[in-house]
């Protein structure tokens, strides 16, 4: 295929999608990595994976120019893809090891899912918006990313596949759902933004025993809400 480096080519077809990742995209991704370092991300594995993944391919065409800026974007159904810094920060807090079993709540665009898979995790991701779930299911395999994706309510976790080494929630939760605490392994880490629609505090929790958690607070973030009991 002839690729014009000055233009951005992303072709979406229902059955056959070609994703173009040209020098311009790669250059912008390097700038994004530099920005993430400046903002305090130090985990080289996270930075390496984010340097590889074509974030622009997760966005609507209208946003392509900005795919590598530290911005959140609409991904349809009133939802957003998290800012690169937020993705890097949450992933870094998870301390991912190869083959970790990771539960993600809020698949959304699938970008965070792809980052986790790129780190060698076995990812189980739940999304409550059918359209987004279906889209991620079609799209991620085209990047050779193969998580287990579920359409359902993240508040319930995924008991069939529990326990998990790590759990990441990528929507703002009003509280920490008990099923998620129960489905975390002892010694495991959960990263979850807790708050209301004005903003959330990022928490990381380490499960010390079946009933004891050690939690750390990591500052302010803004996510779309983790919605309850609604399909
Ligand atoms: N990780 C995503 C972020 C998407 S925004 C990305 O990288 O693009 C948060 C997502 O959580 C939205 O897609 C929203 O539909 C989903 N969500 C909200 N409440 C949920 C729930 N109860 N269960 C599962 N997913 C939920």
Boltz pocket constraint, residues with backbone or C-beta under 6 A from the ligand:
constraints:
  - pocket:
      binder: B
      contacts: [[A, 75], [A, 79], [A, 80], [A, 81], [A, 82], [A, 105], [A, 106], [A, 107], [A, 108], [A, 109], [A, 110], [A, 111], [A, 112], [A, 113], [A, 126], [A, 127], [A, 128], [A, 129], [A, 132], [A, 152], [A, 153], [A, 154], [A, 155], [A, 170], [A, 171], [A, 224], [A, 225], [A, 226], [A, 227], [A, 228], [A, 229]]
      max_distance: 6.0
